[in-house]
Amino acid sequence: MAELPHVMSADALVEIAGTELGRRLDAGTLSSRAVVQASLDRIEEMDRQGPALCAVIETNPDAMRIADALDAERRDGTVRGPLHGLPVLVKDNIATLDPMETTAGSFALEGSRPLRDAFVIGRLREAGAVVLGKANLSEWSNFRSSHSLSGWSGRGGQCVNPYQLDRTPWGSSAGSAVAVAASYVAFALGTETDGSIVTPCGANGVVGIKPTVGLVSRRGVIPISHSQDTVGPIARTVSDAALLLTAIAAPDPDDPACGPWDPASSHHGSTYPERPDALAAGALDYTASLDPDGLRGARVGVLRQEHDPRFAGAVWGPILDRLRDAGATVVDPVALPRPLDSWKGGHEGQVLLHEFKGDIAEYLATY
């Protein structure tokens, strides 16, 4: 294979899907070094300077060395998969055994080191992805206070919405969503206990998936609740999100939720559902499930009570028309009762506080 090009402008990354970057790498018109350098340049341009989005706490000083090694593998005919040579940002509550820290954005964990990679980081490395850096977040995944700020952490500062800098990026996976929206990378990982992937993805116009508990291992992730925590993909397209989910969804015997199923087993008194045979083998390819006609026959409800009516018509009108054109039945409006629970004093809050006490102690014992 001819020598791959090592130059790509930061601006050229804008809106290029990860699957397209992968095709260019496969075609030999682009190198991993070029993509990683462009990502680092865009972080410098948009995160450290310019609008100062504060989506990234730190970048991996080994990123270029890793990219060069993956380019060498490709030249030798080894391609680990569709993520080979592509950069991924990961939320700062996901442990990495490298020069970067894992702190949940908190100075309380600064200087501490995990003993091994989180399971999902191992999956990314096996897939040939370049772990580019740690994304900012709501400190302690928004679990440090009932009055914490979305997208703010002590280490990372206040992450902001790239589309309007005075608007919230939401949280707690704010940095991951903002980094993808601002085209730092095509792929990022977030985590969710209650809304922490889907909410910032909605606010920043990107795709996020909260997998069912047990689909993706939480081992090596700073926890809140073993009954609700998940790790999930964030991308600009559904196909990229499916590609990243395929890479990280695999059985892990060290996470009781996604190891071999045993109806007699429990974790702090909770049991988890059985995994399908194909999933237990780690053989599911979620990109194969993508269907361009998938909305035909679907029913989509429009919850207008939560949105400002001044913007609903202008913003939602064309979107609803596109859903109808794709074959969906749009139920507009749909009314839902206000939730009876609340984080501060409701039943869910009590569960999270109870589980956090034991889960965080168990996690810190691995440092």
TITOR-70613 format. One record per residue (C-alpha): chain; residue number from 0; z, y, x; residue in one letter. Coordinates in steps of 0.1 Angstrom, whole numbers. Layout:
// residues N
REC   unit   pos      zz      yy      xx   code
REC      A   NUM       Z       Y       X      A
...
END
This chain:
// residues 367
REC   unit   pos      zz      yy      xx   code
REC      A     0       0       0       0      M
REC      A     1      -9      35      13      A
REC      A     2      19      59      22      E
REC      A     3      33      75     -10      L
REC      A     4      34     112     -15      P
REC      A     5      67     128      -6      H
REC      A     6      63     162     -23      V
REC      A     7      68     170     -60      M
REC      A     8      79     204     -73      S
REC      A     9     111     207     -94      A
REC      A    10      91     223    -122      D
REC      A    11      68     193    -123      A
REC      A    12      97     172    -136      L
REC      A    13      99     191    -168      V
REC      A    14      93     169    -199      E
REC      A    15      79     140    -178      I
REC      A    16      93     108    -194      A
REC      A    17     109      82    -172      G
REC      A    18      84      56    -183      T
REC      A    19      56      79    -170      E
REC      A    20      73      85    -137      L
REC      A    21      76      47    -134      G
REC      A    22      39      43    -140      R
REC      A    23      31      69    -113      R
REC      A    24      53      51     -89      L
REC      A    25      36      18     -97      D
REC      A    26       2      34     -93      A
REC      A    27      12      47     -58      G
REC      A    28       6      84     -67      T
REC      A    29      43      92     -64      L
REC      A    30      73      82     -43      S
REC      A    31     109      78     -52      S
REC      A    32     117     103     -24      R
REC      A    33      95     129     -41      A
REC      A    34     112     123     -75      V
REC      A    35     147     124     -61      V
REC      A    36     140     155     -41      Q
REC      A    37     125     172     -71      A
REC      A    38     156     163     -91      S
REC      A    39     179     177     -64      L
REC      A    40     158     209     -62      D
REC      A    41     160     214    -100      R
REC      A    42     198     209    -100      I
REC      A    43     200     235     -73      E
REC      A    44     177     258     -92      E
REC      A    45     192     254    -127      M
REC      A    46     228     242    -121      D
REC      A    47     240     260     -90      R
REC      A    48     219     291     -94      Q
REC      A    49     198     306    -123      G
REC      A    50     214     299    -156      P
REC      A    51     242     279    -139      A
REC      A    52     244     252    -165      L
REC      A    53     272     233    -147      C
REC      A    54     259     200    -159      A
REC      A    55     265     182    -125      V
REC      A    56     298     181    -107      I
REC      A    57     284     166     -75      E
REC      A    58     253     148     -61      T
REC      A    59     251     117     -41      N
REC      A    60     247     125      -3      P
REC      A    61     231      91       1      D
REC      A    62     205      97     -26      A
REC      A    63     175     104      -2      M
REC      A    64     184      74      20      R
REC      A    65     185      51     -10      I
REC      A    66     152      65     -23      A
REC      A    67     136      58      11      D
REC      A    68     149      23      11      A
REC      A    69     135      17     -24      L
REC      A    70     101      31     -14      D
REC      A    71     101       7      16      A
REC      A    72     108     -22      -8      E
REC      A    73      79     -11     -30      R
REC      A    74      56      -9       1      R
REC      A    75      67     -45       9      D
REC      A    76      57     -56     -26      G
REC      A    77      92     -58     -41      T
REC      A    78      97     -39     -74      V
REC      A    79     130     -47     -91      R
REC      A    80     120     -34    -125      G
REC      A    81     109      -3    -144      P
REC      A    82     138      18    -131      L
REC      A    83     129      11     -94      H
REC      A    84     132      43     -75      G
REC      A    85     141      65    -104      L
REC      A    86     172      88    -104      P
REC      A    87     200      85    -129      V
REC      A    88     230     108    -134      L
REC      A    89     262      92    -146      V
REC      A    90     292     107    -164      K
REC      A    91     322     114    -141      D
REC      A    92     344      88    -158      N
REC      A    93     322      59    -146      I
REC      A    94     333      45    -112      A
REC      A    95     310      45     -82      T
REC      A    96     319      30     -49      L
REC      A    97     300      56     -28      D
REC      A    98     308      90     -12      P
REC      A    99     312     105     -47      M
REC      A   100     344     107     -66      E
REC      A   101     353      94    -101      T
REC      A   102     378     118    -117      T
REC      A   103     369     124    -154      A
REC      A   104     365     160    -142      G
REC      A   105     402     163    -135      S
REC      A   106     419     175    -103      F
REC      A   107     446     149    -110      A
REC      A   108     423     121     -98      L
REC      A   109     406     141     -69      E
REC      A   110     407     121     -37      G
REC      A   111     413      88     -54      S
REC      A   112     388      60     -49      R
REC      A   113     379      30     -71      P
REC      A   114     378      -4     -55      L
REC      A   115     343     -13     -68      R
REC      A   116     314       0     -88      D
REC      A   117     317       0    -126      A
REC      A   118     298     -29    -140      F
REC      A   119     270      -6    -154      V
REC      A   120     266      10    -119      I
REC      A   121     261     -24    -104      G
REC      A   122     234     -31    -131      R
REC      A   123     217       2    -122      L
REC      A   124     217      -6     -85      R
REC      A   125     203     -41     -91      E
REC      A   126     176     -25    -113      A
REC      A   127     166      -2     -84      G
REC      A   128     178      30     -99      A
REC      A   129     191      58     -76      V
REC      A   130     226      69     -87      V
REC      A   131     219     106     -82      L
REC      A   132     252     122     -91      G
REC      A   133     282     127    -114      K
REC      A   134     276     146    -146      A
REC      A   135     302     171    -159      N
REC      A   136     321     163    -191      L
REC      A   137     349     174    -213      S
REC      A   138     378     167    -190      E
REC      A   139     394     133    -196      W
REC      A   140     366     127    -221      S
REC      A   141     381     153    -244      N
REC      A   142     414     134    -245      F
REC      A   143     436     157    -225      R
REC      A   144     445     179    -255      S
REC      A   145     438     184    -292      S
REC      A   146     426     219    -281      H
REC      A   147     404     210    -252      S
REC      A   148     370     227    -247      L
REC      A   149     337     208    -251      S
REC      A   150     319     205    -218      G
REC      A   151     347     220    -197      W
REC      A   152     365     203    -168      S
REC      A   153     386     216    -140      G
REC      A   154     362     202    -114      R
REC      A   155     330     210    -131      G
REC      A   156     336     243    -149      G
REC      A   157     321     251    -183      Q
REC      A   158     289     232    -190      C
REC      A   159     266     252    -213      V
REC      A   160     237     246    -237      N
REC      A   161     204     251    -218      P
REC      A   162     187     263    -250      Y
REC      A   163     212     291    -257      Q
REC      A   164     237     297    -230      L
REC      A   165     264     311    -254      D
REC      A   166     263     280    -276      R
REC      A   167     284     248    -271      T
REC      A   168     269     218    -254      P
REC      A   169     294     197    -274      W
REC      A   170     311     168    -257      G
REC      A   171     324     149    -241      S
REC      A   172     292     136    -224      S
REC      A   173     280     172    -223      A
REC      A   174     268     172    -187      G
REC      A   175     247     140    -191      S
REC      A   176     230     154    -222      A
REC      A   177     224     189    -207      V
REC      A   178     210     174    -175      A
REC      A   179     184     154    -194      V
REC      A   180     176     183    -217      A
REC      A   181     171     206    -187      A
REC      A   182     149     180    -169      S
REC      A   183     172     173    -140      Y
REC      A   184     165     136    -146      V
REC      A   185     149     115    -172      A
REC      A   186     179      92    -175      F
REC      A   187     216      96    -177      A
REC      A   188     247      76    -188      L
REC      A   189     273      89    -211      G
REC      A   190     303      73    -228      T
REC      A   191     316      75    -263      E
REC      A   192     348      68    -281      T
REC      A   193     341      90    -311      D
REC      A   194     309     111    -310      G
REC      A   195     308     118    -273      S
REC      A   196     272     106    -268      I
REC      A   197     256     114    -302      V
REC      A   198     271     148    -306      T
REC      A   199     260     164    -273      P
REC      A   200     226     147    -276      C
REC      A   201     222     163    -310      G
REC      A   202     233     197    -297      A
REC      A   203     209     195    -268      N
REC      A   204     179     179    -284      G
REC      A   205     178     146    -265      V
REC      A   206     181     109    -275      V
REC      A   207     215      91    -272      G
REC      A   208     226      56    -282      I
REC      A   209     262      46    -288      K
REC      A   210     260       8    -284      P
REC      A   211     281     -15    -305      T
REC      A   212     314     -23    -287      V
REC      A   213     308     -54    -267      G
REC      A   214     271     -48    -259      L
REC      A   215     277     -28    -227      V
REC      A   216     306     -35    -203      S
REC      A   217     334      -8    -199      R
REC      A   218     347     -23    -167      R
REC      A   219     352       5    -142      G
REC      A   220     351      33    -169      V
REC      A   221     381      56    -173      I
REC      A   222     393      45    -207      P
REC      A   223     406      60    -239      I
REC      A   224     404      30    -264      S
REC      A   225     394      -6    -258      H
REC      A   226     385      -9    -295      S
REC      A   227     361      21    -295      Q
REC      A   228     349      29    -260      D
REC      A   229     313      23    -250      T
REC      A   230     288      33    -223      V
REC      A   231     254      44    -235      G
REC      A   232     220      57    -224      P
REC      A   233     208      93    -227      I
REC      A   234     171     102    -223      A
REC      A   235     144     125    -237      R
REC      A   236     125      98    -255      T
REC      A   237     135      67    -275      V
REC      A   238     115      45    -252      S
REC      A   239     134      57    -222      D
REC      A   240     167      52    -239      A
REC      A   241     157      17    -248      A
REC      A   242     146      11    -212      L
REC      A   243     180      22    -198      L
REC      A   244     199       2    -224      L
REC      A   245     180     -29    -214      T
REC      A   246     192     -24    -178      A
REC      A   247     229     -20    -186      I
REC      A   248     234     -44    -215      A
REC      A   249     246     -77    -201      A
REC      A   250     276    -100    -204      P
REC      A   251     306     -92    -182      D
REC      A   252     334    -118    -181      P
REC      A   253     358     -90    -169      D
REC      A   254     354     -71    -201      D
REC      A   255     369     -91    -230      P
REC      A   256     346     -73    -254      A
REC      A   257     314     -85    -238      C
REC      A   258     322    -117    -219      G
REC      A   259     317    -152    -232      P
REC      A   260     331    -153    -267      W
REC      A   261     363    -171    -274      D
REC      A   262     378    -168    -309      P
REC      A   263     412    -174    -295      A
REC      A   264     411    -147    -269      S
REC      A   265     424    -112    -274      S
REC      A   266     428     -79    -255      H
REC      A   267     460     -60    -263      H
REC      A   268     460     -78    -297      G
REC      A   269     423     -70    -306      S
REC      A   270     395     -96    -310      T
REC      A   271     358     -89    -306      Y
REC      A   272     328    -103    -324      P
REC      A   273     306    -131    -311      E
REC      A   274     275    -121    -291      R
REC      A   275     241    -135    -301      P
REC      A   276     228    -162    -277      D
REC      A   277     200    -140    -263      A
REC      A   278     224    -112    -257      L
REC      A   279     249    -135    -241      A
REC      A   280     222    -145    -216      A
REC      A   281     214    -108    -210      G
REC      A   282     178    -115    -220      A
REC      A   283     171     -88    -246      L
REC      A   284     144     -62    -239      D
REC      A   285     150     -33    -262      Y
REC      A   286     117     -17    -254      T
REC      A   287     100     -47    -271      A
REC      A   288     117     -37    -303      S
REC      A   289     101      -2    -304      L
REC      A   290      79       2    -335      D
REC      A   291      58      34    -340      P
REC      A   292      58      26    -377      D
REC      A   293      95      19    -378      G
REC      A   294     104      47    -403      L
REC      A   295      82      34    -430      R
REC      A   296     105      24    -459      G
REC      A   297     136      39    -444      A
REC      A   298     159      62    -464      R
REC      A   299     171      93    -446      V
REC      A   300     199     115    -461      G
REC      A   301     201     152    -454      V
REC      A   302     237     164    -451      L
REC      A   303     233     201    -457      R
REC      A   304     270     208    -462      Q
REC      A   305     277     208    -425      E
REC      A   306     249     233    -415      H
REC      A   307     243     270    -417      D
REC      A   308     219     276    -446      P
REC      A   309     203     305    -428      R
REC      A   310     187     280    -403      F
REC      A   311     184     249    -424      A
REC      A   312     151     257    -440      G
REC      A   313     133     270    -409      A
REC      A   314     145     242    -387      V
REC      A   315     147     213    -410      W
REC      A   316     116     219    -432      G
REC      A   317      90     207    -406      P
REC      A   318     113     179    -394      I
REC      A   319     117     165    -429      L
REC      A   320      80     168    -435      D
REC      A   321      74     147    -404      R
REC      A   322      98     121    -416      L
REC      A   323      80     119    -449      R
REC      A   324      46     117    -432      D
REC      A   325      60      87    -412      A
REC      A   326      68      69    -444      G
REC      A   327     105      77    -448      A
REC      A   328     122      84    -481      T
REC      A   329     141     116    -477      V
REC      A   330     172     120    -499      V
REC      A   331     179     158    -499      D
REC      A   332     207     167    -502      P
REC      A   333     232     140    -499      V
REC      A   334     269     148    -503      A
REC      A   335     296     130    -484      L
REC      A   336     334     133    -490      P
REC      A   337     354     151    -463      R
REC      A   338     369     125    -439      P
REC      A   339     405     116    -448      L
REC      A   340     414     111    -412      D
REC      A   341     416     136    -384      S
REC      A   342     421     132    -347      W
REC      A   343     453     152    -346      K
REC      A   344     474     133    -370      G
REC      A   345     453     107    -387      G
REC      A   346     452      69    -383      H
REC      A   347     424      70    -357      E
REC      A   348     444      94    -335      G
REC      A   349     474      71    -336      Q
REC      A   350     452      41    -325      V
REC      A   351     437      61    -297      L
REC      A   352     470      73    -284      L
REC      A   353     485      38    -286      H
REC      A   354     456      22    -268      E
REC      A   355     452      49    -242      F
REC      A   356     487      44    -229      K
REC      A   357     481       8    -219      G
REC      A   358     444      11    -210      D
REC      A   359     448      40    -186      I
REC      A   360     476      23    -168      A
REC      A   361     455      -8    -164      E
REC      A   362     425      12    -151      Y
REC      A   363     445      32    -126      L
REC      A   364     458       0    -111      A
REC      A   365     422      -6     -99      T
REC      A   366     423      25     -77      Y
END
